[in-house]
Amino acid sequence: MTFESVVDGDTVETSAGTVRIIGIDAPERGACGYAEASTLVSSLLSQGDPIILELPDGENDEDQYGRILRYVGTDEGVDVGLTLLTAGLAVARFDSTDGYPAHPRESDYHAAQVATVAADGAVITVACKAASDAAEQARIVAEQQAAEAAAPPPAVDEWWRQYTSCTKLKQNVNGHPTGPFSRDNPSEASIYDWFAHGTGNNGDGEGDGLACE
């Protein structure tokens, strides 16, 4: 028997007919990982290559779609199903763990599996999971950045408002500056305005633009 073409990661066309590889499940057409799984099979088998098809005892000859059920191997003895599993491009499935007939390589296939299955039953390859995780992390970071951008700026510490006169300010033991404060200095203008006009104690008695001299 010879290999003809790849249908997807777990199904191939052969001179014996359409073969569904026993014990594995790869991503469906159009799903993430489909192309990579198909490409791996194509790297192992070319059109016209001899192909080894094996039906273990107790396994169904065909599936419900009329596809031949077989282990698939290359002429060099490479197990195509196992290769897909170890590459993270398929999961071990359709065996005694989920209501199908057991097969001899079942334990080895499950031990080799590194891909995962989504809640909806879809196969998630290693690369697709990494890409999904990266996208989710990027989404979280973007949301955090958006939230930070929308947050109001922190309140300015207007420490001087706790003092109701220059006299009380100069008696402070909090380490706050005691003046003078210039109305012409942008960094001191608010402090000047408070002591000159806000406290009611006319902190700029001389009217020279300096408060709390």
Short mmCIF file of the C-alpha atoms (twelve columns), coordinates in Angstrom:
data_MODEL
# 
_entry.id   MODEL 
# 
loop_
_atom_site.group_PDB 
_atom_site.id 
_atom_site.type_symbol 
_atom_site.label_atom_id 
_atom_site.label_alt_id 
_atom_site.label_comp_id 
_atom_site.label_asym_id 
_atom_site.label_seq_id 
_atom_site.Cartn_x 
_atom_site.Cartn_y 
_atom_site.Cartn_z 
_atom_site.pdbx_PDB_model_num 
ATOM 1   C CA . MET A 1   0.000   0.000  0.000  1 
ATOM 2   C CA . THR A 2   1.096   3.555  -0.673 1 
ATOM 3   C CA . PHE A 3   0.451   7.024  0.692  1 
ATOM 4   C CA . GLU A 4   -1.487  9.441  -1.497 1 
ATOM 5   C CA . SER A 5   -2.264  12.647 0.419  1 
ATOM 6   C CA . VAL A 6   -3.036  14.291 3.743  1 
ATOM 7   C CA . VAL A 7   -6.631  15.039 4.683  1 
ATOM 8   C CA . ASP A 8   -5.693  16.439 8.086  1 
ATOM 9   C CA . GLY A 9   -3.442  15.513 10.989 1 
ATOM 10  C CA . ASP A 10  -5.314  12.319 11.841 1 
ATOM 11  C CA . THR A 11  -6.636  11.255 8.406  1 
ATOM 12  C CA . VAL A 12  -4.785  10.307 5.214  1 
ATOM 13  C CA . GLU A 13  -5.626  9.053  1.754  1 
ATOM 14  C CA . THR A 14  -3.922  5.807  0.769  1 
ATOM 15  C CA . SER A 15  -4.116  3.278  -2.027 1 
ATOM 16  C CA . ALA A 16  -6.308  1.233  0.346  1 
ATOM 17  C CA . GLY A 17  -8.742  4.133  0.922  1 
ATOM 18  C CA . THR A 18  -9.240  6.910  3.460  1 
ATOM 19  C CA . VAL A 19  -7.531  5.997  6.733  1 
ATOM 20  C CA . ARG A 20  -8.364  7.476  10.137 1 
ATOM 21  C CA . ILE A 21  -5.403  6.993  12.467 1 
ATOM 22  C CA . ILE A 22  -6.354  4.936  15.517 1 
ATOM 23  C CA . GLY A 23  -6.143  6.518  18.965 1 
ATOM 24  C CA . ILE A 24  -5.437  10.164 18.157 1 
ATOM 25  C CA . ASP A 25  -7.332  13.347 17.347 1 
ATOM 26  C CA . ALA A 26  -5.798  16.367 15.612 1 
ATOM 27  C CA . PRO A 27  -7.288  19.864 15.003 1 
ATOM 28  C CA . GLU A 28  -10.137 20.061 12.521 1 
ATOM 29  C CA . ARG A 29  -9.820  21.866 9.202  1 
ATOM 30  C CA . GLY A 30  -9.751  25.617 9.776  1 
ATOM 31  C CA . ALA A 31  -8.877  25.310 13.468 1 
ATOM 32  C CA . CYS A 32  -5.649  26.535 15.004 1 
ATOM 33  C CA . GLY A 33  -3.004  23.827 14.568 1 
ATOM 34  C CA . TYR A 34  -4.664  22.145 11.582 1 
ATOM 35  C CA . ALA A 35  -2.016  23.321 9.118  1 
ATOM 36  C CA . GLU A 36  0.880   22.410 11.424 1 
ATOM 37  C CA . ALA A 37  -0.442  18.880 12.046 1 
ATOM 38  C CA . SER A 38  -1.044  18.325 8.323  1 
ATOM 39  C CA . THR A 39  2.415   19.652 7.503  1 
ATOM 40  C CA . LEU A 40  4.046   17.247 9.962  1 
ATOM 41  C CA . VAL A 41  2.356   14.268 8.338  1 
ATOM 42  C CA . SER A 42  3.463   15.555 4.918  1 
ATOM 43  C CA . SER A 43  7.023   15.762 6.191  1 
ATOM 44  C CA . LEU A 44  6.910   12.061 7.074  1 
ATOM 45  C CA . LEU A 45  5.162   10.767 3.956  1 
ATOM 46  C CA . SER A 46  5.221   11.822 0.316  1 
ATOM 47  C CA . GLN A 47  2.861   10.743 -2.435 1 
ATOM 48  C CA . GLY A 48  3.699   7.199  -3.556 1 
ATOM 49  C CA . ASP A 49  5.666   6.287  -0.429 1 
ATOM 50  C CA . PRO A 50  5.086   2.820  0.988  1 
ATOM 51  C CA . ILE A 51  2.826   3.010  4.034  1 
ATOM 52  C CA . ILE A 52  2.270   0.508  6.836  1 
ATOM 53  C CA . LEU A 53  -1.351  0.145  7.949  1 
ATOM 54  C CA . GLU A 54  -2.031  -1.998 10.993 1 
ATOM 55  C CA . LEU A 55  -5.353  -3.063 12.540 1 
ATOM 56  C CA . PRO A 56  -4.926  -4.362 16.103 1 
ATOM 57  C CA . ASP A 57  -7.091  -7.152 17.472 1 
ATOM 58  C CA . GLY A 58  -10.404 -5.964 18.882 1 
ATOM 59  C CA . GLU A 59  -10.395 -2.652 16.999 1 
ATOM 60  C CA . ASN A 60  -13.208 -1.693 14.619 1 
ATOM 61  C CA . ASP A 61  -12.317 -1.989 10.938 1 
ATOM 62  C CA . GLU A 62  -14.050 1.297  10.074 1 
ATOM 63  C CA . ASP A 63  -15.430 4.339  11.868 1 
ATOM 64  C CA . GLN A 64  -18.983 5.683  11.550 1 
ATOM 65  C CA . TYR A 65  -17.997 7.663  8.472  1 
ATOM 66  C CA . GLY A 66  -16.711 4.642  6.590  1 
ATOM 67  C CA . ARG A 67  -13.046 5.512  7.010  1 
ATOM 68  C CA . ILE A 68  -10.603 2.655  7.563  1 
ATOM 69  C CA . LEU A 69  -9.234  2.602  11.125 1 
ATOM 70  C CA . ARG A 70  -5.536  1.776  11.274 1 
ATOM 71  C CA . TYR A 71  -2.250  2.603  12.909 1 
ATOM 72  C CA . VAL A 72  -0.210  4.430  10.279 1 
ATOM 73  C CA . GLY A 73  3.544   3.963  9.949  1 
ATOM 74  C CA . THR A 74  6.237   4.892  7.482  1 
ATOM 75  C CA . ASP A 75  8.363   2.315  5.688  1 
ATOM 76  C CA . GLU A 76  11.141  3.208  8.165  1 
ATOM 77  C CA . GLY A 77  8.889   2.288  11.090 1 
ATOM 78  C CA . VAL A 78  7.919   5.777  12.271 1 
ATOM 79  C CA . ASP A 79  4.572   5.757  14.093 1 
ATOM 80  C CA . VAL A 80  2.745   8.761  12.606 1 
ATOM 81  C CA . GLY A 81  0.199   8.983  15.428 1 
ATOM 82  C CA . LEU A 82  2.853   8.907  18.136 1 
ATOM 83  C CA . THR A 83  4.901   11.523 16.286 1 
ATOM 84  C CA . LEU A 84  1.920   13.906 16.234 1 
ATOM 85  C CA . LEU A 85  1.344   13.354 19.952 1 
ATOM 86  C CA . THR A 86  4.950   14.027 20.973 1 
ATOM 87  C CA . ALA A 87  4.978   17.143 18.770 1 
ATOM 88  C CA . GLY A 88  2.009   18.563 20.675 1 
ATOM 89  C CA . LEU A 89  -0.191  18.486 17.560 1 
ATOM 90  C CA . ALA A 90  -2.744  15.843 18.622 1 
ATOM 91  C CA . VAL A 91  -4.327  14.260 21.683 1 
ATOM 92  C CA . ALA A 92  -4.801  10.597 22.621 1 
ATOM 93  C CA . ARG A 93  -8.486  9.925  22.107 1 
ATOM 94  C CA . PHE A 94  -11.191 7.522  20.880 1 
ATOM 95  C CA . ASP A 95  -9.975  4.631  23.004 1 
ATOM 96  C CA . SER A 96  -11.068 2.803  26.147 1 
ATOM 97  C CA . THR A 97  -10.844 6.026  28.179 1 
ATOM 98  C CA . ASP A 98  -13.815 7.499  26.331 1 
ATOM 99  C CA . GLY A 99  -15.953 4.520  25.359 1 
ATOM 100 C CA . TYR A 100 -14.163 3.174  22.281 1 
ATOM 101 C CA . PRO A 101 -12.300 -0.124 21.920 1 
ATOM 102 C CA . ALA A 102 -8.936  -0.333 23.660 1 
ATOM 103 C CA . HIS A 103 -5.858  -0.535 21.487 1 
ATOM 104 C CA . PRO A 104 -2.332  -1.827 22.296 1 
ATOM 105 C CA . ARG A 105 -0.598  1.559  22.062 1 
ATOM 106 C CA . GLU A 106 -3.162  3.368  24.207 1 
ATOM 107 C CA . SER A 107 -0.943  3.812  27.288 1 
ATOM 108 C CA . ASP A 108 2.025   4.967  25.239 1 
ATOM 109 C CA . TYR A 109 -0.147  7.423  23.336 1 
ATOM 110 C CA . HIS A 110 -1.552  8.986  26.507 1 
ATOM 111 C CA . ALA A 111 1.910   9.197  28.048 1 
ATOM 112 C CA . ALA A 112 3.197   10.991 24.957 1 
ATOM 113 C CA . GLN A 113 0.383   13.555 24.780 1 
ATOM 114 C CA . VAL A 114 1.325   17.174 25.514 1 
ATOM 115 C CA . ALA A 115 -1.530  18.966 23.726 1 
ATOM 116 C CA . THR A 116 -4.811  19.570 25.580 1 
ATOM 117 C CA . VAL A 117 -8.550  19.475 24.980 1 
ATOM 118 C CA . ALA A 118 -10.818 22.521 25.322 1 
ATOM 119 C CA . ALA A 119 -14.136 22.451 27.162 1 
ATOM 120 C CA . ASP A 120 -15.920 22.131 23.829 1 
ATOM 121 C CA . GLY A 121 -13.780 19.137 22.839 1 
ATOM 122 C CA . ALA A 122 -11.521 21.006 20.422 1 
ATOM 123 C CA . VAL A 123 -7.864  19.993 20.289 1 
ATOM 124 C CA . ILE A 124 -5.535  22.720 21.552 1 
ATOM 125 C CA . THR A 125 -1.995  22.197 20.291 1 
ATOM 126 C CA . VAL A 126 0.983   23.367 22.321 1 
ATOM 127 C CA . ALA A 127 1.679   26.259 19.948 1 
ATOM 128 C CA . CYS A 128 -1.984  27.324 19.865 1 
ATOM 129 C CA . LYS A 129 -2.185  27.327 23.674 1 
ATOM 130 C CA . ALA A 130 0.959   29.466 23.891 1 
ATOM 131 C CA . ALA A 131 -0.482  31.910 21.358 1 
ATOM 132 C CA . SER A 132 -3.805  31.998 23.210 1 
ATOM 133 C CA . ASP A 133 -2.070  32.577 26.556 1 
ATOM 134 C CA . ALA A 134 0.002   35.398 25.043 1 
ATOM 135 C CA . ALA A 135 -3.114  37.022 23.565 1 
ATOM 136 C CA . GLU A 136 -4.918  36.777 26.901 1 
ATOM 137 C CA . GLN A 137 -1.954  38.310 28.732 1 
ATOM 138 C CA . ALA A 138 -1.835  41.134 26.177 1 
ATOM 139 C CA . ARG A 139 -5.568  41.721 26.698 1 
ATOM 140 C CA . ILE A 140 -5.130  41.899 30.472 1 
ATOM 141 C CA . VAL A 141 -2.231  44.345 30.135 1 
ATOM 142 C CA . ALA A 142 -4.227  46.506 27.710 1 
ATOM 143 C CA . GLU A 143 -7.185  46.592 30.114 1 
ATOM 144 C CA . GLN A 144 -4.910  47.532 33.017 1 
ATOM 145 C CA . GLN A 145 -3.307  50.295 30.981 1 
ATOM 146 C CA . ALA A 146 -6.708  51.604 29.921 1 
ATOM 147 C CA . ALA A 147 -7.894  51.586 33.528 1 
ATOM 148 C CA . GLU A 148 -4.787  53.431 34.672 1 
ATOM 149 C CA . ALA A 149 -5.207  56.007 31.904 1 
ATOM 150 C CA . ALA A 150 -8.831  56.579 32.899 1 
ATOM 151 C CA . ALA A 151 -8.084  56.867 36.613 1 
ATOM 152 C CA . PRO A 152 -8.106  60.399 38.058 1 
ATOM 153 C CA . PRO A 153 -4.693  61.839 38.914 1 
ATOM 154 C CA . PRO A 154 -3.679  61.545 42.540 1 
ATOM 155 C CA . ALA A 155 -4.758  64.405 44.765 1 
ATOM 156 C CA . VAL A 156 -2.187  67.129 45.326 1 
ATOM 157 C CA . ASP A 157 -0.921  67.259 48.895 1 
ATOM 158 C CA . GLU A 158 -1.899  70.789 49.904 1 
ATOM 159 C CA . TRP A 159 -0.179  70.470 53.263 1 
ATOM 160 C CA . TRP A 160 -0.231  74.232 53.909 1 
ATOM 161 C CA . ARG A 161 -4.013  74.298 54.351 1 
ATOM 162 C CA . GLN A 162 -3.686  72.818 57.845 1 
ATOM 163 C CA . TYR A 163 -2.123  76.086 59.048 1 
ATOM 164 C CA . THR A 164 -4.424  79.056 59.618 1 
ATOM 165 C CA . SER A 165 -1.673  81.666 59.894 1 
ATOM 166 C CA . CYS A 166 1.994   82.208 59.193 1 
ATOM 167 C CA . THR A 167 2.595   82.179 62.942 1 
ATOM 168 C CA . LYS A 168 1.200   78.679 63.286 1 
ATOM 169 C CA . LEU A 169 3.141   77.580 60.246 1 
ATOM 170 C CA . LYS A 170 6.420   78.767 61.699 1 
ATOM 171 C CA . GLN A 171 5.692   76.806 64.877 1 
ATOM 172 C CA . ASN A 172 5.155   73.545 62.993 1 
ATOM 173 C CA . VAL A 173 7.150   70.470 63.929 1 
ATOM 174 C CA . ASN A 174 6.177   68.545 60.800 1 
ATOM 175 C CA . GLY A 175 9.153   69.649 58.758 1 
ATOM 176 C CA . HIS A 176 7.074   71.829 56.463 1 
ATOM 177 C CA . PRO A 177 8.773   74.898 54.970 1 
ATOM 178 C CA . THR A 178 8.020   78.103 56.862 1 
ATOM 179 C CA . GLY A 179 8.423   80.699 54.096 1 
ATOM 180 C CA . PRO A 180 8.647   83.163 52.710 1 
ATOM 181 C CA . PHE A 181 6.532   82.137 49.716 1 
ATOM 182 C CA . SER A 182 6.561   84.180 46.533 1 
ATOM 183 C CA . ARG A 183 3.460   84.802 44.451 1 
ATOM 184 C CA . ASP A 184 5.762   84.947 41.393 1 
ATOM 185 C CA . ASN A 185 7.203   81.459 41.927 1 
ATOM 186 C CA . PRO A 186 4.864   78.915 40.255 1 
ATOM 187 C CA . SER A 187 5.789   76.255 42.799 1 
ATOM 188 C CA . GLU A 188 4.907   78.588 45.696 1 
ATOM 189 C CA . ALA A 189 2.018   80.573 44.238 1 
ATOM 190 C CA . SER A 190 -0.707  78.387 45.781 1 
ATOM 191 C CA . ILE A 191 0.975   78.533 49.201 1 
ATOM 192 C CA . TYR A 192 1.346   82.289 48.915 1 
ATOM 193 C CA . ASP A 193 -2.328  82.680 47.996 1 
ATOM 194 C CA . TRP A 194 -3.391  80.606 50.986 1 
ATOM 195 C CA . PHE A 195 -1.469  82.590 53.575 1 
ATOM 196 C CA . ALA A 196 -1.982  85.961 51.889 1 
ATOM 197 C CA . HIS A 197 -5.719  85.592 51.240 1 
ATOM 198 C CA . GLY A 198 -7.093  82.226 52.331 1 
ATOM 199 C CA . THR A 199 -6.492  82.254 56.074 1 
ATOM 200 C CA . GLY A 200 -7.903  85.695 56.719 1 
ATOM 201 C CA . ASN A 201 -4.699  86.680 58.481 1 
ATOM 202 C CA . ASN A 202 -3.085  88.631 55.613 1 
ATOM 203 C CA . GLY A 203 0.176   86.754 55.461 1 
ATOM 204 C CA . ASP A 204 1.547   89.361 53.010 1 
ATOM 205 C CA . GLY A 205 1.125   92.375 55.226 1 
ATOM 206 C CA . GLU A 206 3.687   94.418 53.331 1 
ATOM 207 C CA . GLY A 207 2.113   93.674 49.996 1 
ATOM 208 C CA . ASP A 208 5.492   92.865 48.453 1 
ATOM 209 C CA . GLY A 209 4.415   89.543 46.984 1 
ATOM 210 C CA . LEU A 210 5.985   87.492 49.760 1 
ATOM 211 C CA . ALA A 211 3.930   85.710 52.405 1 
ATOM 212 C CA . CYS A 212 5.153   84.524 55.809 1 
ATOM 213 C CA . GLU A 213 8.403   86.511 55.820 1 
# 
